[in-house]
Amino acid sequence: FLAKNGIYTFGPIAQSHGMVQFDAPNTHEFWLPWDAQFIRRSDGIIVCMMQNWEKSFGINWEIEYAKSIGKPVYYMTPGEVPNID
């Protein structure tokens, strides 16, 4: 949806989950350092506010990490283009 609307993203789950099928660990300890690398190199993060998103340890960690290094955090409603100006 975002790519179709000209917003280029990297989604940690969508783009790295396949690695678990090839024996990559499925733990926060393994994946959060990866997330940190992508967040450091990004222009910010977009949080899609899907049902129960606020209960996700990983999403909350990413939000706090992004804020701690001065990256903007944008929130979007599913199906709506976020305002990232």
N, C-alpha and C positions, 0 to 999 in steps of 0.2 A: 504494500500500500504506500509506504513512504517513498520507495524508489520510483513508483509510478507517478508520484507527485514532486519529483525532483529533489528529494531529500535523501542523500546517500548515507547509509548507515552500516554499522556492523552490529549484528545481534549475537551476543555471546552464546546463547542457547542454540539458536537456529544455525549458526555457522561453525560451531565446534562440537555440538552434541554427537555428531557422527563419529568423532574420535573415540568416544566411549565404547562404541561397537568394536573398536580395534584395541581394546585393553587399556585405554587411558583411564585413570581413576575417576570416579564419579563423586568427588568430595570437594567441599569448600576449600580445604587446604591446598588442593591441586589447582583449582580453577580461579580463585580470587587473585593470585598473582598475575595470571593471564589477563583478567579483567583490568587490573591496575595498569598494565602496559598499554592496553587499548585506550583506556580513559586518559592517561597521560598524553597520548598522541592525538587525542580528539579535540574537537571544538566545543565539546560539551556532551551531555547525555540527554536522551529523551526517554522518559518513563511513560510507558503505555499503561494507563490506569484500568487494567482488566480486573475482573472480579478477584478480590482478595490480594491484590498486588501489594498492599501495605503490610501484609503478613509475611512476605518473602524475605528471608534473611539476606539472600544475595542481592536483591534489589535495594534493600535498605543500606547494605554495606556499600554498594556502588554509589548511591546518592551521597552518603556521608563522605566517602573517599573523594568523589568529584568536588564537593563543596570544600573539602580540606585543602585541595590544591588549586582552588580558584576557578574551577570549571563551572559553567552554568548548567543548571538542571532545568529541563523543560518537561512539562507534564502534558500528556495528550489523552483525550478521550478516544477510545477505539473508533476508527472510521472517520476521524476528523484530523485534518492537517494541523499540526501544532504551530503556534506562532514562535518562530525561532529568530526573530530579528534582533 
